[in-house]
Amino acid sequence: MDIILHHYDTSPFSEKARLLFGLRGLAWRSVIQPTIMPKPDLTPLTGGYRRAPVMQIGADIYCDSQVIMAEIGRRTGTGAAADGLGWAVNLWSDRLFFQSSVAVIFGELGDSVPRAFIEDREKLMGRSFDVAAMKAAAGPMRAQWRSQAGWIETALSAGAPYLAGDEPGLADIAAYMNVWFLTNFAPHLAAPLLDGFDHLAAWRERMKAIGHGSRSEMSTADALAVAREAEPAESVAHDPADSLAVGARVSVSADDYGRDPIVGRLVAANRERVVIAREEPDLGRLHNHFPRVGYIVMPA
């Protein structure tokens, strides 16, 4: 498989995908997308979805790190990364732990954030990017962050080198994201918040050593050409017991932020994901894959 990852290097959610590529020893193409809108060479692939990362394999477009990791697991074998409880850890890391990370980091660095970035994130989140409020909440949120990092420390103190056991898995990749985020963007804050977490410190070094696999750069134009020349794969089984009907026109929206609806014809739906087909001018037929958890599917 030829994996193309649309991302940017400072994206914490993209780090999960990059780390999974490293864990699976995969070669992949890196397409750097802007950190803020407009993203003229990404949204034609996604139908308007704008968050990072997005994975492309031919004319199949995987939106959200959750479905990216599920697809890589499906294609490379299950192993620890398919652990059901690992998906619960992933949701905690994406939501509760990540919000603590955002408050801590931007409460500290908010005054130096460009205005264009703030305005973009306000549109994405659908609410004010209130740096003053983040500053006011930074102290309590640091305590929240340390408490959640303490869960990782406690789990690792049981003796296994990874949260998933003897080998790293989905739970490790998910939990590591926020540790990576804070230590990369505010190391002076990370040091006291991680003080005394010796098991976590050793685990962090093991996770970092996994690397990102074999990365090579690719232009946005070349990625679009790949989609134009490919046909979507029929690789996802529809659950006949699902309430959604194949062929129905539906819209898919995230349930937290970045809720712009993506509209298409339903290809398949099951408890793991939803796949819709779209006809994109100049690209042809594309299949967009979304996780079932965290996304709302409605008739369009």
C-alpha positions in Angstrom: 0.0 0.0 0.0 1.2 3.5 -0.8 0.4 5.6 2.3 0.2 9.4 2.0 -0.2 11.4 5.2 -1.5 15.0 5.0 -0.3 16.6 8.1 2.0 19.2 9.6 4.9 18.4 11.9 3.6 20.2 15.0 0.2 18.4 14.9 -0.2 16.3 18.0 -2.9 14.1 16.4 -0.6 13.5 13.4 2.0 12.3 15.8 -0.2 9.3 16.6 -0.3 8.3 13.0 3.4 8.9 12.5 4.3 6.8 15.5 2.0 4.0 14.4 3.8 4.0 11.0 7.1 3.6 13.0 5.7 0.8 15.1 4.6 -1.1 12.0 7.8 -0.3 10.1 6.0 1.4 7.3 7.1 3.6 4.4 4.9 6.6 3.8 4.8 9.9 1.9 4.6 13.1 3.8 2.4 15.9 2.4 2.7 19.1 4.5 -0.6 21.0 4.7 -1.1 24.5 6.2 -1.8 24.8 9.9 -4.7 27.1 9.2 -7.3 27.6 6.5 -7.4 27.9 3.6 -6.2 24.4 2.6 -7.0 24.3 -1.1 -5.2 21.1 -1.8 -6.7 19.2 1.1 -10.4 20.0 1.2 -11.1 18.7 -2.3 -9.9 15.3 -1.0 -12.0 15.5 2.1 -15.1 17.3 1.0 -14.5 20.1 3.5 -13.0 18.3 6.4 -10.0 20.4 7.5 -8.5 18.7 10.6 -5.1 17.0 10.7 -4.1 14.3 10.0 -5.7 12.9 6.9 -4.4 9.7 5.3 -4.8 8.9 1.6 -4.4 5.6 0.0 -5.2 6.0 -3.7 -8.8 7.4 -3.8 -9.6 6.4 -0.3 -9.4 9.3 2.2 -9.3 8.6 5.9 -10.4 11.5 8.0 -9.4 11.6 11.8 -6.6 9.8 13.5 -9.0 7.2 14.9 -10.0 5.8 11.5 -6.4 6.1 10.3 -5.1 3.9 13.1 -8.0 1.4 12.6 -7.2 1.1 8.9 -3.4 0.7 9.5 -4.3 -2.0 12.0 -6.6 -3.7 9.5 -4.0 -3.7 6.8 -1.0 -4.7 8.9 -2.5 -7.2 11.3 -4.3 -6.7 14.6 -1.9 -7.3 17.5 -2.1 -5.1 20.6 -3.2 -2.1 18.6 -6.6 -3.7 18.1 -7.3 -3.9 21.8 -10.8 -2.6 22.5 -9.8 -0.9 25.7 -7.1 0.8 23.7 -9.8 2.7 21.8 -11.3 3.9 25.1 -7.8 5.2 26.1 -7.7 6.9 22.7 -11.0 8.7 23.3 -9.9 9.9 26.7 -6.6 11.1 25.3 -8.3 12.9 22.4 -10.8 14.6 24.5 -10.2 15.1 28.3 -6.4 14.8 28.4 -6.0 16.9 25.2 -8.2 19.7 26.5 -6.0 19.9 29.6 -2.9 20.0 27.4 -4.4 22.9 25.3 -5.2 24.9 28.4 -1.8 24.4 29.9 0.2 25.2 26.7 -1.8 28.1 25.5 -2.3 29.5 29.0 1.5 29.8 29.0 2.2 30.7 25.3 -1.0 32.4 24.2 0.4 35.9 24.0 2.9 34.8 21.4 0.3 33.0 19.2 -0.3 34.8 15.8 -3.7 36.5 15.5 -4.4 34.5 12.3 -4.0 31.2 14.2 -6.4 32.4 16.9 -9.0 33.5 14.4 -8.7 30.2 12.6 -9.1 28.1 15.8 -12.1 30.2 16.8 -13.8 29.2 13.5 -12.8 25.6 14.0 -14.0 25.4 17.6 -17.1 27.5 17.1 -16.2 29.6 20.2 -13.8 32.2 21.5 -10.1 31.3 21.7 -9.8 33.2 25.0 -6.2 33.4 26.0 -7.0 35.4 29.1 -9.4 32.6 30.3 -6.7 30.0 29.5 -4.2 32.0 31.6 -6.7 32.1 34.5 -7.3 28.4 34.3 -3.7 27.4 33.7 -3.0 26.6 37.4 -5.9 24.3 38.0 -5.5 22.7 34.6 -1.8 21.9 35.3 -3.1 19.9 38.3 -5.6 18.2 36.0 -2.8 17.4 33.5 -0.5 16.0 36.2 -3.3 13.8 37.7 -4.0 12.3 34.3 -0.3 11.7 33.6 -0.3 10.0 36.9 -2.7 7.4 35.6 0.0 6.5 33.0 2.6 6.3 35.8 0.4 4.1 37.9 -0.4 1.7 35.1 3.3 1.4 34.2 4.3 0.8 37.8 2.6 -2.6 37.6 5.8 -3.8 35.8 5.0 -4.1 32.1 7.1 -1.8 29.9 4.0 -0.6 27.9 0.4 0.2 28.7 -0.6 -2.6 26.3 1.8 -5.1 27.9 5.1 -6.3 26.7 4.8 -4.6 23.3 3.5 -1.1 22.5 0.0 -0.8 21.3 -2.8 1.6 20.7 -3.1 2.7 24.3 0.5 3.7 24.4 0.3 5.7 21.1 -2.8 7.5 22.3 -1.5 8.3 25.8 1.9 9.4 24.5 0.3 12.1 22.3 -0.3 14.5 25.1 3.1 13.8 26.7 4.7 14.5 23.4 2.6 17.7 22.9 3.5 19.2 26.2 7.2 18.2 26.3 7.7 19.6 22.7 5.8 22.9 23.1 6.4 23.8 26.8 9.3 21.6 28.2 9.7 24.0 31.1 6.2 23.2 32.2 6.4 19.5 31.4 9.4 19.0 33.7 7.7 19.8 37.0 4.4 18.2 35.9 6.2 14.9 35.2 8.5 15.2 38.2 8.7 11.9 40.1 7.1 9.9 37.3 10.1 7.6 36.7 8.2 4.8 35.0 6.6 7.4 32.6 9.9 8.9 31.9 11.4 5.6 30.9 8.3 4.7 28.8 8.5 8.1 27.1 12.0 7.3 25.9 10.9 3.9 24.6 8.0 5.5 22.7 10.3 8.2 21.2 12.7 5.5 20.1 10.0 3.8 17.9 10.4 6.6 15.4 8.2 7.3 12.4 9.0 4.6 9.9 10.4 5.6 6.5 9.2 9.1 5.5 9.7 10.7 2.1 8.3 14.1 1.0 5.5 14.5 -1.6 3.9 17.6 -3.1 0.2 18.4 -2.8 -0.1 18.3 -6.5 1.4 14.8 -6.7 -1.0 13.6 -4.0 -4.0 15.0 -5.9 -2.7 13.3 -9.0 -2.7 9.9 -7.2 -6.3 10.4 -6.2 -7.3 11.4 -9.8 -5.7 8.3 -11.3 -7.1 5.8 -8.7 -10.4 4.2 -8.0 -11.7 3.7 -4.4 -11.3 0.2 -2.9 -14.4 -1.7 -1.8 -12.8 -2.9 1.4 -15.4 -2.1 4.2 -18.3 -4.4 4.9 -21.7 -2.8 5.6 -23.6 -4.0 8.6 -27.1 -4.9 7.3 -28.4 -4.3 10.8 -27.2 -0.7 10.7 -29.9 2.0 10.6 -28.2 3.7 7.6 -29.0 2.5 4.1 -26.4 2.0 1.4 -26.8 4.6 -1.3 -28.6 7.1 0.9 -27.4 10.7 0.8 -25.9 11.5 4.2 -23.9 14.2 5.9 -21.1 13.4 8.4 -20.0 15.8 11.0 -17.7 15.7 14.0 -19.5 15.9 17.3 -16.9 18.1 19.1 -15.4 20.8 16.8 -14.7 21.3 13.2 -18.3 20.3 12.5 -18.5 21.3 8.9 -20.7 18.6 7.3 -19.3 16.4 4.6 -22.0 15.1 2.2 -22.0 12.0 0.1 -23.7 8.7 -0.7 -23.3 6.0 1.9 -21.0 3.2 0.8 -20.8 1.3 4.1 -21.5 1.7 7.8 -20.7 -0.5 10.8 -19.8 -0.1 14.4 -16.3 1.0 13.5 -16.7 3.5 10.7 -18.8 5.2 8.0 -17.7 5.4 4.4 -19.3 7.8 1.9 -18.7 8.3 -1.8 -18.3 11.7 -3.4 -17.7 12.9 -6.9 -15.1 15.7 -6.8 -14.5 17.9 -9.9 -11.1 17.1 -11.4 -10.6 14.2 -9.1 -13.5 11.8 -9.8 -14.9 9.4 -7.3 -13.5 9.4 -3.8 -14.4 7.4 -0.7 -14.2 9.3 2.6 -13.8 7.2 5.8 -14.8 8.5 9.2 -14.9 6.9 12.7 -18.3 6.0 14.0 -17.5 7.2 17.5 -17.1 10.9 17.6 -19.1 11.6 14.4 -22.8 12.1 13.7 -24.3 10.8 10.4 -27.6 12.4 9.3 -29.8 12.2 6.1 -28.8 15.0 3.8 
